[in-house]
Amino acid sequence: MRPLKTLVFLAVLCYARAASSTGATSNVVVEEPEFTEVIENITVAAGRNVKFACSVKNLGTYKVAWMHFEQSAILTVHNHVITRNPRISVTHDKHRTWFLHISNVQEEDKGRYMCQINTVTAKTQFGYLHVVVPPNIDDSLSSSDVIVREGANETLTCKATGFPQPSVKWKRDDNSKITINKTLTVVEWEGETLDLTRISRLDMGAYLCIASNGVPPTVSKRIKVSVDFPPMLWIPHQLVGAPLAYSVTLECFTEAHPSSLNYWTREDGQMIHESRKYHAENIIGSPAYKTHMRLTINNIHQNDYGTYKCVAKNPRGETDGTIRLYTSSPPTTSPKPTTTETPSRIKDIWPNGDLNNSVYGHPSSLTTHRAEKGSKYQSNLNEIDKSEQKSNTDSDSKGTIYGGTSPSSGNSVDYSLCLLSLIIYRALR
């Protein structure tokens, strides 16, 4: 193909020279054509359009041709396009400038472009086309979402192309730090690979591979790393005391991936189901592999005391933990010396007698209970055995009120007697 193009160009040159010599007289001096301006070098991003300008004076009957020097390809001669590349075209400003147009520039278009005048000794000048290519991440050579067992090693890979060669850096999607070899923590890591050694649940999450080379746009790929591990349990209170007719909430905290199946059972293994007696809820934490298990037992009866078990299962394993619910005396508060509160006023403060409080296990500071009826109390559960032993004697000696009976009834009687005495005294006067 190349010899054919060369022959075409030579034929055009011969034709032009023959035409210029025909009818010419030896006495006429013809000025040879000259370039009036240099061809500017151009840098363009792939996909854009570009044009080179070649300005010539005294062209006369000579012709201007454009060539791609590195490819030894004749592109245009005068107003004619020689190449079969549909992205190449030529225009003339009807004066002295010839324009070579390249549309949708590709990386292979880079190189030297030569403007040539077909004089006896051909005159040429060059312009260089620099083609820059935005970064692109090659998915076929890069990592995708992965699932890894805790304690294993994993290498993430990100391959990017472009010109100039893109640089690659890694960061976590939530901007938390990346752990390298368990000794170094960084916000960003540079390089095509990211080695995660002895991976833990703390390394779980999305990682961003970001490629840039100064040519917009910068591109990124999101790779999700999932770390599988069997369930783990943490129980803040394994011993929980609560009085009869009260409500209590038992708690377990679990960690598992994939997410575990969480449920509660009694000591005999019978599964606890949602009912008026029991309300179970699982609160997803952050990170999402954490779960807060809560079991609320309403209106405690004697047969509700005993051992409860929280269970967590996933494909990697299972675990459970136990909580013992024991009976404790109802909490009490000392009556105020004087009060003007009436039972109706107390109902205004707690209209339903539902305080939405929880009882926690030993050792414990003052904790609030939720009764089915009545008001707000506090109880010290620091000594379980003492609390259980005193549950009967306290009710007699201190007059502890169970359930919904209001502790202010004694004050109301005293106030009524004082008021009656005052009325009788005034009548006698």
CORGI-V431532 format. One record per pair of residues at least 12 apart in sequence whose C-alpha atoms are under 10 Angstrom apart, sorted by the first residue. I is the first residue (numbers start at 1). GAP is how many residues later the second one is. Records with the same first field share a line. If there is no record, write none. Layout:
BEGIN
I=GAP + GAP
END
This chain:
BEGIN
1=72
2=69 + 70 + 71 + 72
5=67 + 68 + 69 + 70 + 77 + 78
6=66 + 67 + 68
8=66 + 69 + 74
9=56 + 65 + 67 + 68 + 73 + 109
10=108
12=50 + 51 + 53 + 65 + 66 + 106
13=49 + 50 + 51 + 52 + 64 + 104 + 105 + 106 + 107 + 109
14=104 + 106
15=47
16=45 + 46 + 47 + 102 + 103
17=44 + 45 + 46 + 101 + 102 + 103
19=42 + 43
20=40 + 41 + 42
21=40
30=28 + 30
31=26 + 27 + 28 + 29
32=25 + 26 + 27 + 28 + 30 + 85 + 87 + 88
33=23 + 24 + 25 + 26 + 27 + 28 + 29 + 30 + 84 + 85 + 86 + 90
34=21 + 22 + 23 + 24 + 25 + 83 + 85 + 89 + 90
35=19 + 20 + 21 + 22 + 23 + 24 + 61 + 62 + 80 + 81 + 82 + 88 + 89 + 90
36=18 + 19 + 20 + 21 + 60 + 61
37=16 + 17 + 18 + 19 + 20 + 60 + 88
38=15 + 16 + 17 + 87 + 88 + 89
39=13 + 14 + 15 + 16 + 74 + 75 + 76 + 86 + 87 + 88 + 89
40=12 + 13 + 14 + 86 + 87 + 88 + 89
41=71 + 72 + 85 + 86 + 87 + 88 + 89
42=68 + 85 + 86 + 87 + 88 + 89
43=67 + 85 + 86 + 87 + 88 + 89
44=61 + 62 + 63 + 66 + 85 + 86 + 87 + 88 + 89 + 171
45=59 + 60 + 61 + 62 + 85 + 86 + 87 + 88 + 89 + 118 + 170 + 171
46=57 + 58 + 59 + 60 + 61 + 62 + 63 + 64 + 84 + 85 + 86 + 87 + 88 + 116 + 117 + 169
47=56 + 57 + 58 + 59 + 60 + 84 + 85 + 86 + 87
48=54 + 55 + 56 + 57 + 58 + 83
49=38 + 52 + 53 + 54 + 55 + 56 + 57
50=49 + 50 + 51 + 52 + 53 + 54 + 55 + 79
51=37 + 38 + 39 + 40 + 47 + 48 + 49 + 50 + 51 + 52 + 78
52=14 + 38 + 45 + 46 + 47 + 48 + 49 + 50 + 61 + 62 + 63 + 74 + 75 + 76 + 77
53=38 + 39 + 44 + 45 + 46 + 47 + 48 + 62 + 74
54=12 + 38 + 42 + 43 + 44 + 45 + 46 + 60 + 61 + 62 + 71 + 72 + 73
55=37 + 38 + 40 + 41 + 42 + 43 + 44 + 60
56=39 + 40 + 41 + 42 + 59 + 61
57=38 + 39 + 40
58=38
59=37 + 58 + 59 + 60
61=57 + 58
62=16 + 55 + 56 + 57
63=14 + 15 + 16 + 53 + 54 + 55 + 56
64=12 + 13 + 14 + 15 + 33 + 34 + 51 + 52 + 53 + 54 + 55 + 59 + 60
65=12 + 13 + 14 + 15 + 16 + 17 + 25 + 33 + 35 + 49 + 50 + 51 + 52 + 53 + 59
66=12 + 15 + 16 + 24 + 32 + 33 + 34 + 47 + 48 + 49 + 50 + 51 + 58 + 60
67=15 + 16 + 33 + 45 + 46 + 47 + 48 + 49 + 59
68=41 + 42 + 43 + 44 + 45 + 46 + 47 + 58 + 60
69=42 + 43 + 44 + 45 + 46 + 57 + 59
70=39 + 40 + 41 + 42 + 43 + 44
71=37 + 38 + 40 + 41 + 42
72=41 + 42
73=40
74=40
75=13 + 14 + 15 + 25 + 38 + 39
76=12 + 13 + 14 + 24 + 39
77=13 + 38 + 39 + 40 + 41
78=12 + 13 + 14 + 20 + 39
79=12 + 13 + 19
81=19
85=17
86=16 + 17
87=14 + 15 + 16 + 17 + 18 + 19
88=12 + 13 + 14 + 15 + 16 + 17
89=12 + 13 + 14
90=12
98=17
99=16
100=13 + 15
105=24 + 26 + 27
106=25 + 26 + 27
107=22 + 23 + 24 + 25 + 26 + 55 + 56
108=23
109=20 + 21 + 22
110=18 + 19 + 20 + 21 + 22
111=15 + 16 + 17 + 18 + 19 + 20
112=13 + 14 + 15 + 16 + 17 + 18
113=12 + 13 + 14 + 15 + 16
114=12 + 13 + 14
115=12
130=33
131=32 + 33
132=30 + 31 + 32 + 33 + 81 + 82 + 83
133=28 + 29 + 30 + 31 + 32 + 33 + 80 + 81 + 82 + 83 + 84
134=26 + 27 + 28 + 29 + 30 + 31 + 32 + 77 + 78 + 79 + 80 + 81 + 82 + 83 + 84 + 85
135=25 + 26 + 27 + 28 + 29 + 30 + 31 + 32 + 33 + 75 + 76 + 77 + 78 + 79 + 80 + 81 + 82 + 83 + 84 + 85
136=23 + 24 + 25 + 26 + 27 + 30 + 74 + 75 + 76 + 81 + 82 + 83 + 84 + 85
137=21 + 22 + 23 + 24 + 25 + 29 + 31 + 72 + 73 + 74 + 82 + 83 + 84
138=20 + 21 + 22 + 23 + 83
139=18 + 19 + 20 + 21 + 82
140=18 + 19
141=16 + 17 + 18 + 19
142=14 + 15 + 16 + 17 + 18 + 50 + 51 + 67 + 79 + 81
143=12 + 13 + 14 + 15 + 16 + 50 + 66 + 78 + 79 + 80 + 81
144=12 + 13 + 14 + 77 + 78 + 79 + 80 + 81
145=61 + 62 + 77 + 78 + 79 + 80 + 81
146=77 + 78 + 79 + 80 + 81
147=57 + 77 + 78 + 79 + 80 + 81
148=51 + 52 + 53 + 56 + 77 + 78 + 79 + 80 + 81
149=49 + 50 + 51 + 52 + 77 + 78 + 79 + 80 + 81 + 108 + 167
150=48 + 49 + 50 + 51 + 52 + 53 + 54 + 76 + 77 + 78 + 79 + 80 + 107
151=45 + 46 + 47 + 48 + 49 + 50 + 76 + 77 + 78
152=44 + 45 + 46 + 47 + 48 + 75
153=28 + 42 + 43 + 44 + 45 + 46 + 47
154=40 + 41 + 42 + 43 + 44 + 45 + 71
155=38 + 39 + 40 + 41 + 42
156=14 + 36 + 37 + 38 + 39 + 40 + 51 + 53 + 67 + 69
157=34 + 35 + 36 + 37 + 38 + 52 + 66
158=12 + 33 + 34 + 35 + 36 + 50 + 51 + 52 + 53 + 62 + 63 + 65
159=32 + 33 + 34 + 50 + 52
160=32 + 49 + 50 + 51 + 52 + 59 + 60
161=50 + 51 + 52
162=49 + 50 + 51 + 53
163=49 + 50 + 51 + 52
164=48 + 49 + 50 + 51
165=46 + 47 + 48 + 49
166=44 + 45 + 46 + 47 + 48 + 49 + 52
167=23 + 24 + 25 + 43 + 44 + 45 + 46 + 47
168=21 + 22 + 23 + 24 + 25 + 41 + 42 + 43 + 44 + 45 + 51 + 52
169=19 + 20 + 21 + 22 + 23 + 24 + 25 + 39 + 40 + 41 + 42 + 43 + 51
170=16 + 17 + 18 + 19 + 20 + 21 + 22 + 23 + 24 + 37 + 38 + 39 + 40 + 41 + 50 + 51 + 52
171=15 + 16 + 17 + 18 + 19 + 23 + 35 + 36 + 37 + 38 + 39 + 51
172=15 + 16 + 17 + 31 + 32 + 33 + 34 + 35 + 36 + 37 + 50 + 51 + 52
173=32 + 33 + 34 + 35 + 36 + 49 + 50 + 51
174=31 + 32 + 33 + 34
175=12 + 13 + 31 + 32 + 33
176=12 + 26 + 27 + 29
177=12 + 26
178=16 + 18 + 24 + 25 + 29
179=16 + 17 + 18 + 20 + 21 + 23 + 24
180=14 + 15 + 16 + 17 + 18 + 19
181=14 + 15 + 16 + 17 + 18
182=14 + 15 + 16 + 17
188=20
189=20
190=19 + 20
191=18 + 20
192=17 + 18 + 19
193=16
194=13 + 15
199=28
200=26 + 27 + 28 + 29
201=24 + 25 + 26 + 27 + 28 + 54 + 55 + 56 + 86 + 88
202=25 + 85
203=22 + 23 + 24
204=20 + 21 + 22 + 23 + 24 + 83 + 85
205=18 + 19 + 20 + 21 + 22 + 82
206=15 + 16 + 17 + 18 + 19 + 20
207=13 + 14 + 15 + 16 + 17 + 18
208=12 + 13 + 14 + 15 + 16
209=12 + 13 + 14
210=12
226=31 + 32
227=29 + 30 + 31 + 62
228=28 + 29 + 30 + 31 + 61 + 86 + 87 + 88
229=26 + 27 + 28 + 29 + 30 + 60 + 85 + 86 + 87 + 88
230=25 + 26 + 27 + 28 + 29 + 30 + 82 + 83 + 84 + 85 + 86 + 87 + 88 + 89
231=23 + 24 + 25 + 26 + 27 + 28 + 29 + 30 + 31 + 58 + 59 + 80 + 81 + 82 + 83 + 84 + 85 + 86 + 87 + 88 + 89
232=21 + 22 + 23 + 24 + 25 + 28 + 58 + 79 + 80 + 81 + 85 + 86 + 87 + 88 + 89
233=19 + 20 + 21 + 22 + 23 + 57 + 58 + 59 + 77 + 78 + 79 + 85 + 86 + 87 + 88
234=17 + 18 + 19 + 20 + 21 + 58 + 86 + 87
235=15 + 16 + 17 + 18 + 19 + 58 + 75 + 85 + 86 + 87 + 88
236=14 + 15 + 16 + 17 + 87 + 124 + 125 + 126
237=13 + 14 + 15 + 85 + 86 + 87 + 122 + 123 + 124 + 125 + 126 + 127
238=12 + 13 + 14 + 69 + 70 + 83 + 84 + 85 + 86 + 87 + 122 + 123 + 124 + 125
239=68 + 83 + 84 + 85 + 86 + 87 + 121 + 122 + 123 + 124 + 125 + 145
240=65 + 83 + 84 + 85 + 86 + 87 + 88 + 119 + 120 + 121 + 122 + 123 + 124 + 141 + 144
241=64 + 83 + 84 + 85 + 86 + 87 + 88 + 89 + 118 + 119 + 120 + 121 + 123 + 140 + 143 + 146 + 147
242=58 + 63 + 83 + 84 + 85 + 86 + 87 + 88 + 89 + 116 + 117 + 118 + 119 + 127 + 128 + 137 + 139
243=56 + 57 + 58 + 59 + 62 + 83 + 84 + 85 + 86 + 87 + 88 + 116 + 126 + 128 + 145 + 148 + 159 + 160
244=55 + 56 + 57 + 58 + 60 + 61 + 82 + 83 + 84 + 85 + 86 + 127 + 158 + 159
245=53 + 54 + 55 + 56 + 57 + 85 + 125 + 126 + 127 + 128 + 157 + 158 + 159
246=51 + 52 + 53 + 54 + 55 + 84 + 112 + 113 + 123 + 124 + 125 + 126 + 127 + 156 + 157 + 158
247=30 + 31 + 49 + 50 + 51 + 52 + 53 + 54 + 107 + 109 + 110 + 111 + 112 + 122 + 123 + 124 + 125
248=47 + 48 + 49 + 50 + 51 + 52 + 77 + 108 + 109 + 110 + 111 + 112 + 120 + 121 + 122 + 123
249=29 + 30 + 31 + 44 + 45 + 46 + 47 + 48 + 49 + 107 + 108 + 109 + 110 + 111 + 120 + 121
250=30 + 43 + 44 + 45 + 46 + 47 + 58 + 59 + 60 + 73 + 74 + 75 + 108 + 109 + 110 + 111
251=29 + 30 + 41 + 42 + 43 + 44 + 45 + 59 + 72 + 109
252=12 + 30 + 39 + 40 + 41 + 42 + 43 + 57 + 58 + 59 + 60 + 68 + 69 + 70 + 71
253=29 + 30 + 32 + 37 + 38 + 39 + 40 + 41 + 57 + 59
254=28 + 30 + 31 + 35 + 36 + 37 + 38 + 39 + 56 + 57 + 58 + 65 + 66
255=30 + 32 + 33 + 34 + 35 + 36 + 37 + 57
256=32 + 33 + 34 + 35 + 56 + 57 + 58 + 59 + 60 + 61 + 62
257=31 + 32 + 33 + 56 + 57 + 58 + 59
258=30 + 31 + 55 + 56 + 57 + 58
259=25 + 29 + 30 + 31 + 32 + 53 + 54 + 55 + 56
260=29 + 30 + 31 + 51 + 52 + 53 + 54 + 55 + 56 + 57 + 58
261=50 + 51 + 52 + 53 + 54 + 57
262=18 + 19 + 20 + 29 + 30 + 31 + 48 + 49 + 50 + 51 + 52 + 56 + 58
263=17 + 18 + 19 + 30 + 31 + 32 + 46 + 47 + 48 + 49 + 50 + 57
264=16 + 29 + 30 + 31 + 44 + 45 + 46 + 47 + 48 + 56 + 57 + 58
265=42 + 43 + 44 + 45 + 46 + 57
266=38 + 39 + 40 + 41 + 42 + 43 + 44 + 56 + 57
267=39 + 40 + 41 + 42 + 55 + 56 + 57
268=39 + 40 + 41
269=39 + 40
270=38 + 39
271=37 + 38 + 39 + 40
272=23 + 36 + 37
274=21 + 22
275=22 + 23
276=21 + 22 + 23
277=19 + 20 + 21 + 22 + 23 + 27
278=17 + 18 + 19 + 20 + 21
279=15 + 16 + 17 + 18 + 19
280=13 + 14 + 15 + 16 + 17
281=12 + 13 + 14 + 15
282=12 + 13
293=17 + 18 + 19
294=16
295=13 + 15
296=62
298=72 + 73 + 74
299=71 + 72 + 73 + 74 + 104
300=27 + 71 + 72
301=26
302=24 + 25
304=21 + 22 + 23
305=19 + 20 + 21 + 22
306=17 + 18 + 19 + 20 + 21
307=15 + 16 + 17 + 18 + 19
308=13 + 14 + 15 + 16 + 17
309=12 + 13 + 14 + 15
310=12 + 13
323=38
324=37
325=35 + 36
326=35 + 58 + 62
327=57 + 60 + 61 + 64
328=51 + 53 + 56 + 57 + 58 + 59 + 60 + 61 + 62 + 63 + 64
329=50 + 51 + 52 + 58 + 59 + 60 + 61 + 62 + 63 + 64 + 65 + 66 + 71 + 73
330=39 + 41 + 47 + 48 + 49 + 50 + 57 + 61 + 64 + 65 + 70 + 71 + 72 + 73
331=35 + 36 + 37 + 38 + 45 + 46 + 47 + 48 + 49 + 50 + 63 + 69 + 70 + 71
332=44 + 45 + 46 + 47 + 48 + 62 + 63 + 66 + 67 + 68 + 69 + 70 + 75
333=43 + 44 + 45 + 46 + 65 + 67 + 68 + 74
334=64 + 73 + 74
335=72 + 73 + 74 + 75 + 76
336=72 + 75
337=74
338=73 + 74 + 76 + 77
339=69 + 72 + 73 + 76
340=71 + 72 + 75
341=67 + 70 + 71
342=64 + 66 + 67 + 69 + 70
343=31 + 63 + 64 + 65 + 66 + 69
346=28 + 29 + 30 + 60 + 62
347=27 + 28
349=26
350=23 + 24 + 25 + 26
351=22 + 23 + 24
352=20 + 21 + 22 + 23
353=17 + 18 + 19 + 20 + 21 + 22 + 23 + 50 + 51
354=15 + 16 + 17 + 18 + 19 + 20 + 21 + 22
355=13 + 14 + 15 + 16 + 17 + 18 + 19 + 20 + 21 + 22
356=12 + 13 + 14 + 15
357=12 + 13 + 14 + 19
358=12 + 13
359=19 + 20 + 22
360=21
361=20 + 21 + 23
362=18 + 19 + 20 + 21 + 22
363=17 + 18 + 19 + 20 + 21
364=15 + 16 + 17 + 18 + 19 + 20
365=13 + 14 + 15 + 16 + 17
366=12 + 13 + 14 + 15 + 16
367=12 + 13 + 14
368=12
370=33
371=31 + 32 + 33
372=30 + 31 + 32
373=29 + 30 + 31 + 32 + 33
374=27 + 28 + 29 + 30 + 31 + 32 + 33
375=28 + 29 + 30 + 31 + 32
376=30
377=30
END
